Amino acid sequence: MGLLLALAVWPPAAWPEALKAYSYVVELARLGANATPLIGELNKAIYLEEAGAPNASAVVNNVIAQAEAELPAASLSHWASIAVDAAVAVIALAALALLYAKRRELLGRLWLWARGRDRVRRGGPGKPRTLLFDPETAAVIAALVVAVAAFALAQALAAQRVEAFSAIGLLGPGGKIGGYPASVPVGQPVKLYIYVYNHEGAPAWFVVALYLTENASAQPPLGGRPFAVYQRVLANNESWVAPVEFSLNSTGSYRLVGELWMYSPVNQSLVYTGNYVQLWINATGHG
């Protein structure tokens, strides 16, 4: 089951229960839980709803119930993981501090182990010839330890951040880049594929609106009624390819435009991502 080719209703009718399930799925994924099974069930519910099946509500309500049951444990596990990471950092810093506090004893033992059989020679002023016990050196070492610890923490936090983006593409008749029809006879079916990719850092409910227009200058979002609407919830780093088929009923130069929209998991509103794809097609006389 893929992106759903539905009737060209725009914007899609709001479905509060499905949007609630969607927000739960996003929260679970952000807490580190495996939301893939619930994403599959939510897509099933969307498909059934668009098809007019009577059991669509039952499926989405089941998603809500499962998500609500999993959220407490997922939240506990998430915060426990953060606590463990913090504890490891504290232990590491404490170990460094202990090593520094015991540096005289440790270095003495190391020196005795390495040079214990050497003879001691008389003479000399008896002044220390090392910077290991100098207060200024100690302050520099402590500052370096703090700087290294702060850098390591910053790197760990940066690794958890994701540069959020999404993408839409158009593939040729073979499901690959290239081979796009530049000219087709009127009435002949045109077969292409829509490609959608999610890198938002969490599951995303995408909606693709497809338009055919003779307007060469209008910029998306075009507004008006699309000839087809596709929907699917994608996990983070998941992509999807869906077939598209249409025909042109009169001669002229047409522009196929696919706009990528997304439901915001925060306020559950449908927002334009700013991403679109287009293809120029010339419709000629009957072949």
N, C-alpha and C positions, 0 to 999 in steps of 0.2 A: 504494500500500500504506500503510495507516494504522495507528493503534493497533489492536492485534490483540484481537479478541474471542475469548477462549480458554475452555476448560473451567474451571469455577469451582474451581480448585485453589489453596488458600491455606495458607501462603504459597507463591508460585511456587517450583518446584524450582530449587535453585542449579545454575548451569551455569558451572563454573570457567573454561572456555576463553573463554566470552563475556564474563565479568566481567574477565578479563585483557585482552581486546581493548578493552573499555570503558575501563579505566584507562589504556591506551595512547592511546586517542583523546582522552581528557580532557587528558593530558599534552601531546600534540601541539598541541591547541587553545590551551592556556595558554602554550605557547612561541611562539604566533603563526602556526603553520602552518595551512594550509587542511585541516581535518579533515572537511569536508562529504562527500566521496566515501566515506570510510571509515565515516562515520555511516550513510550509505545502505546500505552493504554489511552493517553490523552489524544494522541493522533487518531486512534481508533474511534474515540468519541466524536472528534471533529468530523471524521469521514461519515460516521453514521448520522450525525445531525444534518450535514449537507445533503445526504441521501434521503432524509426524511424518515429514517428508521426510528421506531418507537423506543428502542432500548438505549438510545444515546445518553439520555439523562442518567440512567442507571449506571452506565459505564463511567461517566464523569464523576458521579457521586461516590463511586467506589474508589476512584483516584483520590478524591478529597479525603475520604475516610482513611485510606492507607497512608497518605501523606501526614495527616494529623497524628496518626499512631506512631510514625517514624520520627517526627520532628523533635520530640523531647530527647530521645536517645542520640540523635544526630547533633543536637546542640550541646549535650553533655560531652560527647566525644570531641567535638570541635574545641570547646574550652579546655578540656583535659589535655588535648594536644598542645594548645598554646601554653598551658601551665608547665607541661613537660619541657617544652623548648626553653621557657624562661628559667626553669630549674637547672637545665643543662648549662645555660649561660652563666647563671649565678655560681654553680659549682666550678665551672671553668675559671671564672674570675677569682673565686675563693682559693682555688688551687694555686693560681699564679701569685696571689697575695701571700699564701702560706710559704710557697717556695722562696719568695723574696724575704719574708720574715726569718726564715731558717737558713738564709744564704750562708751565714758564717759557719754554722755547724755543718751544712752540707758540703760547702767548699773545703772545710777543714778535713772532713772525712775523705773527700775525694783526693785531697792533697796527700794525706797520710797513706792512702791506698796506692797512689802513684809514686810517691817519693819517700815512703816510710823508711827505706833502707839507706837513704842518703845521709852523709855526715853533716853536722852543723858546724859552720866555721865562725870563729869569733871575729869581732870587729864590725865596723859600720855604725852609723848614727842610730840605727833602729827605727828609722822613720818608715811608714807604710809606703810601698811602691806600687800600689794598685788603686784604681778608681772604684773598685767594687763597694767600698764602704764610705765613700765620699757622699755627704748629704746632697750636694748638687746633682751628682750622678744618679743618686737614688730618685730624686725628683724627676729627672729626665726619663728614667726607666719607667716610673709610675705613669707619667704622662703618655709614654709610648704604649704601655699596656692598655690604658683607657682608650687611646685613639684606635688601636687595633681592634679592641672589643666593639667600639662604636661602629667601626667600618664593617666588621663581620655582621653585626645586627642589621645595619642598613642594607647590606647585600642580601641578607635573608629576607627582609621585608620587600625589597625590590623584586626578588625572584617570585614572590607571591602575586605581584601586580601584573596584570595582563593588559597589553595595548588592545583595547576593544575595537573591533571593526567587523563589518560584514561585507559580503560581496555577492554580486549577481552577474551571471555571464550567459552567453548564448552560444550553443553548440550547433554544428551543422547536422545534416540528415543522418550521418553515421554516428552521432553522439560524440564527436570530437571537434576540436577547433579547426575551422576551414571547411571548404566545400559549400559555402553559403550560396543560395540561389540569388542571382542578381536580376534575373528576368524569368517570369513564368507566364504561361498562357492563362487567360481569365478562366476561372472555374477549376483549375487544376489544384489539387491539394498540395499545400506546402508543409513539409514535415521538418520540425526543428526540435531542439531541446533547451529547456531552461535549467541553468545551473545556479544553485544557491549555496553559500558557504557561511558558517557561523564561527566567528572568533570573538564573541562578545565576553568571554570569560564565564559564561553561564548559559543554560538553555534559553532559547529565544523562539518566540512564535512569530514566524515570518508570513507575510501576505504579499503575493506577487500580483500586480495588476497589469494586464496586457492590453495595449491599445494599437489600433491601426488608424493612421491619420495621414492626410495629404498636406498637412501644415508642416512646412519645412523649418520654421523658425521657433515654434513654441517649445519652451523648455519645461521639463518635468518639475513638479508634478503637473500633469496635463489637466486634471479635473475631468468632469464628465463621466460617462459610463464606459468602463472597459469592456472588451468583448469576451474576456475570460478572467477568472480570478483563481489563484492557486494558494493553498494554505498548508503549512506544516510547522510543527515544533521540532527544532533541531537541537541536539546536545551541543555543548561547546566543542569546537574542532570537528564538527560533523558537516558533511556536505550532502547535497541531494541533487539528483538529475531527474527531470520530469519531461515527458514528451509533449509537444505542442503541435497541433495540426489545424490549419485554417485554409481558406481559399479566398481569392479576390474576385469580386463579381463585376468589376468594370475596369476598363483600361486606365492607366495613369501611373504616376510615381507615388508609392506609398512608403510610409515609415512605420516599421514595427517597433514599438517602445514597450519595454518591460520595466516597471517601477518596483522597487523593493521597499516594502513597509514592514513595520514591526510593532507588536504590542509591547508597551512599556510594562515591565513587571512591577513598577513602583505605583503608577496611577492607573494602570490597565487601559490606557488610551492608545489608539492606533496612530503611530507617528511615522512620517516619511524619513527613511534613513539617509536620503540624499544620493543613493546609488541607483543607477538605471543602466539599461543596455538598449541599443537600438540597431536596426538594420534597414537599409533602403532596398526596396524591391520594386521592380518595374513590371506592371501587369500589361501584357500585350494581347493582341487579338487571339481568338480561339485557335489552338494548335490543330 
